[in-house]
């Protein structure tokens, strides 16, 4: 998703997605697997450290970090190429795959723009 107000962060996530899929393909005949975990907003110290506690996403309910880690670990052990954790994130991912990039950037703006937290 294009990340308004977090363009570098979202851009590096896009790189990692692409990189992991490419690396998985390159290593397919070696017995080495690569799993790309694609979590949504997860309850960690990230939002405080990123100075995002005045944003909607920073103050909203997030996925449990343990649940996200468990999802990723199970996918890795199963040799899955990618996994999206959390039902809400799976829904967002499905919607994002058919939504124009400009609209996605505007949606992200509503979550990540400073001052969007509920008062």
C-alpha positions in Angstrom: 0.0 0.0 0.0 1.4 3.5 -0.8 2.2 4.9 2.6 1.3 8.6 2.9 3.3 10.1 5.7 5.4 6.9 5.9 6.7 6.7 2.3 10.2 5.3 3.2 8.8 2.7 5.6 6.2 1.5 3.2 8.7 1.6 0.3 11.1 -0.6 2.2 8.2 -3.1 3.0 7.5 -3.3 -0.7 11.1 -4.0 -1.4 11.2 -6.8 1.2 8.1 -8.3 -0.3 9.6 -8.3 -3.8 13.0 -9.4 -2.6 11.6 -12.4 -0.7 9.5 -13.6 -3.6 12.5 -13.3 -6.0 14.9 -15.0 -3.6 12.4 -17.8 -2.9 12.2 -18.4 -6.7 16.0 -18.3 -7.1 16.4 -20.8 -4.3 13.5 -23.1 -5.2 15.8 -26.1 -6.2 18.1 -25.9 -3.2 15.9 -27.0 -0.3 16.0 -23.5 1.2 12.7 -21.8 1.6 11.9 -18.1 2.1 8.7 -17.0 3.8 7.5 -13.4 3.7 5.4 -12.5 6.7 3.1 -9.6 5.9 1.5 -8.4 9.2 -0.8 -5.5 9.6 -0.4 -3.0 12.5 1.0 -5.0 15.4 1.1 -4.1 19.1 4.7 -3.3 19.6 6.8 -0.2 20.7 7.1 0.7 17.0 4.4 3.4 17.0 5.8 5.2 20.0 9.3 5.0 18.6 8.1 6.3 15.2 6.4 9.2 17.0 3.0 8.1 15.7 0.9 8.2 18.9 -1.0 11.1 17.5 -2.2 9.0 14.5 -5.3 6.8 14.1 -3.1 3.7 13.5 -0.9 4.6 16.4 -3.8 4.7 18.9 -6.0 1.9 17.4 -6.3 -1.7 18.4 -3.6 -3.8 16.8 -2.8 -7.4 16.3 -1.0 -9.3 19.1 2.7 -9.6 18.4 2.7 -13.2 19.7 -0.1 -14.2 17.3 1.7 -12.6 14.4 5.0 -14.4 15.3 3.1 -17.7 15.6 1.5 -17.2 12.2 4.9 -16.5 10.6 6.6 -19.4 12.3 4.0 -21.9 11.2 4.1 -20.6 7.7 7.9 -20.9 7.7 7.8 -24.4 9.1 5.3 -25.3 6.4 7.5 -23.9 3.7 4.9 -21.3 2.7 6.1 -18.5 0.4 4.0 -15.8 2.1 1.5 -15.3 4.8 -0.8 -12.4 5.8 -1.5 -12.4 9.5 -4.8 -11.4 11.1 -8.3 -11.5 9.5 -8.6 -7.7 9.3 -5.3 -7.5 7.5 -6.3 -10.3 5.1 -9.4 -8.3 4.3 -7.4 -5.1 3.7 -4.9 -7.1 1.5 -7.8 -8.4 -0.6 -9.3 -4.9 -1.0 -5.9 -3.4 -1.8 -5.4 -5.8 -4.7 -8.3 -4.3 -6.6 -8.1 -0.7 -5.4 -6.3 2.1 -7.4 -3.0 3.2 -5.8 -4.2 6.8 -5.4 -7.1 5.7 -3.4 -4.9 3.4 -1.3 -2.6 6.4 -0.6 -5.5 8.5 0.5 -6.8 5.6 2.8 -3.3 5.4 4.3 -3.3 9.1 4.8 -6.4 8.8 7.0 -4.5 6.3 9.2 -1.0 7.8 9.4 -1.4 11.5 9.1 -0.3 13.3 12.3 -3.3 14.5 14.3 -5.7 11.8 13.1 -5.9 10.1 16.5 -9.2 10.1 18.3 -9.2 12.8 21.0 
